[in-house]
Amino acid sequence: MRKRLARLSRRDLLNVAEIQYVTARADSAEAAAAVFRSIDGLLPVRGVICILAHWDADGGIREVRQLLNFGYPPEWLALYRERRYDRVDPVLRGYHCGKDIQVWSQAFRTVRSAAERSFIEACVAFGLCEGVTVGQSGVGGCASILSFWGNSLEQAARHRTIIEFLAPAMHGLLLRLSEPSSGGKPGDGGRILTPREHQVLHWASLGKTTWEIGRIVGIRERTVMFHMGNAMHKLDARNRAQAIAKAALLGILGHPP
């Protein structure tokens, strides 16, 4: 522990402590977005995705309890689910083999099959080449995976140390958000969409781009993508168009909140 702490400056330690404090009290998707913005100011991240799930014995995802996406392309998440990449992802394999933290470039070198090589090619096509993933075990086969995407995250022990220190608080946040009182179960549609998720879906249904939605609502493009990704997950949609169609069937597009 002392050796790892030595990697961080006094300012780093204060920033980590503040993010841990805020994360421990966050209980909504809006609060989670604020946490991610703080992380963005501390680390050179392009995106963060947090998944709380029940896992099969072979390492595949059996059931997603909570998913937060901040910055990852929603199309990538849809492709990942559709092709069941959780079965061949070498980063997940390393985690389930007991490694606490995974450096993507190192994990990618362990590929053994054509399916795994196809997964790496898909990662490269989306620019998801470098990053760090850390896991946090839970009870009853429930655990969280936190993946930080960034082209220079792998290069500094400081970055990896900060991510390791943030993992327990992020795991707690996912557990709180997965409780019924914090939004219900995935797939419940309009009953669990936040006002911001309603807004981005509404403007997307009118043909507005991510940039335009950000200008209209007064948030950054990455925050728009975060809320759109969450809405897609809750509506069990593979892409933005499908999310809009499902929201329309549920009668929840209308005027934005």
N, C-alpha and C positions, 0 to 999 in steps of 0.2 A: 504494500500500500504506500509506504513512504517513498519508494522508488518511483511509483506512478505519479504521486503528488508533485515530485520534483520536476516533472515535465511541464507543470502548469505555473504560470505567473500568478502573482497576487490578484491581478485583475481577472485572470481566467477563473480563479477559485471563487471570487465574488460573483462573477457572471453565472457560473454553474450553480452556485448556491441560490441565486435569485430565480433562475429558471426552474430549479427543483421546487422551490417554494411556490411559485406560480402554478406549476404543473400539479402539485399535490392538492391544489384547491380548485383546479379546473373541473367543470362538470357539464360542459356542453361543447358542441362542435365549434362554436364561435370562440370559446375560451381556448380550445385546442389550436385554432388558427393563430391566436395571439402567441401561444407558446412556440409554434413553428416559426413565426416571424422573429422571435427572440433568438432562436437557434440559427436562423439565417444570418443574423448579425454577428454571430459568434464563430460560425464555421463556414467554409466555402462550399455550401451545399447548393445543388440544383433542384433537389427534391427529397422529400422524406415520405416513406410509407410505413404505416404501423398496422400490423395485423394481429388480432387476438383470435385464436382458433383452437379447435380440438383436432388433434393429429392422429392419423392411423399409425399402427405399429411400424409400417414401412416408411414413415416419414412424410406421407402425403397428407394434404389437408382434408379432413373429414367434414368439418363444419366451421365456417367463419362466423365468429360471434361479434366482431367489430372490426371495421376497416376505416382508417383515416389516410387520405391521400393528399399530399401537399406538393404539387409540382410534377409528379409523374404523368406522362401522357395517358389519359383515360383509355385510348385505343390499345395501349400496351397491357393495361390491366385486363381488358376484355379478351385480348389474345391469350394472355397468360391463363385465364380461366378456361377459355374455349379449348385450348390445346393441352390442358392439364400439365403445364410446365412444372408444377410443384413436384411431379413424379421424377423429373430429370434435372432439376435445378441443383448444380453442384454446391451452391452456397447453402441451401437447405440441408443437403446431405452432410456437409461438414458440420453444421450445427447439431444435427441429430446424432453425429458421431462423437459429440461431447466437446467440440471446440467452442469456446466462449465468444470469440469474435472472428468474423470472416472478412478477409480482404478479397474483394471480387477477383482481381487479376490473379491472385494465387489460387483461389478455388477453381477458376476457369481452366487452369493448367492441368487439373486432375480429371478432365473429361475422358470418358472411356468408350462411349457408344455413339452411334450415328445420331440417335435422338438427342443426346447431350450436345453434340456438335451443332445440330440444328437449332437448339436453344441458344447457344452462344451467338450464332449467326443472326438470330432474331434480336438479341440484345444489342449487337453492333449496329443493326439497321435502325434501331431507335436511339442510338447514341449512349446506351446504358453499358458503358465499358468499364468504368471505374467507380468504386464506392466501398462502403463498409457496412456490414450487417451484424447486429448483435441480437441475441435471444435472451429471453427471460422465462424461466420455467414457472409453472403454476401447479395447481392441484387437479386431479381427475383428468389428466391428459390434456389440460388446457395450458397453452403457452403463447407468448407473444414473440413476434419477429419485427425488428425495427431496422429498416434499410435506408441508409443515407447515401444518396447519389451525388457524386461530385468528383470532378476530374483530378483534384489534388488532395482528396481526403486520405488516400492511401499513403501519401508521402511523408506524413508527420506523425510521430508517436503522440504528439499533443492532441491531434484530432481524434485519434482512436481512444485516448484516455477520457476525453470529454464525453464521447459517445457512450463509453462504458458507465460513466458516472450518471448519465441521464437515463439509462435504460430502466432502472427500477421505478422511477417516478412515472415514466411513460407507460410502463406496464400497469401501474395503478390507475392511470387515467383511462386506459382502454377497459379495464375492469369496471370502472364506474360508469363509463358510457354504455357498456353492454347490459347494464341493469335495466329492467323494464321501465323504471321511473325516469330513466335518462333517454328514452326514445324508443323503447320497444324492440322488436325483432326485425331483422332485415326482411324486406318483402312486404311490409305492412303499408307501403305506399304513402299516400298523402297524410296519414295520421302521424307519421314520424318525420316528415321533412321539416327542416327548420325554416323560418321566414327567409333567410338568405338563400337557401336551396330553392325555395319557391321562386324567389326573384330571378336567379340565374336561369332557371328552367323557363320561366315566363319570357324573358328577353331572348333566350336562345330559340324559343318557338316562333318568335317574330323575325328570325333570320339574322339576329345580331351576332357579330363575331365575339370571341373572348375579349379582345381589346375594347370593343364597343361596349360590352356589358360592364367591364371594369370602369369605363368612363361614366356610364349612366348611373351605376350603383355607388361609385366612389370608392372602389377597392382595386387592388393590383390584379394584373392578369393571372398571376400565380394563385391568388386567393380565389379568383373565379374558378380556376381549374380544380382547386381543392373542393369547393362546394359542389361543382358539377360532378366530380368523381364520387363524392359521398352520395349525391342524389342517385347516380347511376347504380351504385351498390345497393342502396335501399330499395330501388325499384327493380332490382335484378335485371338491369339493362346492359347490353353489350357495348352500346355506343350512345352518343348524344341523341341521335335521331330516335332510337328505340326508347330512350328515357322520356323524350318529349311525347312520343305516341302513347306510352303507358300513363303518363301524367294526364294526358288529354282524356283517356278513357276513364280515369278516376275522377275527372272533373276538377282538377286542382290547378289548372293553368290560370285562367281568368286574369284578373288584375293582380299585380304583384303586391304583397303585403307592405 
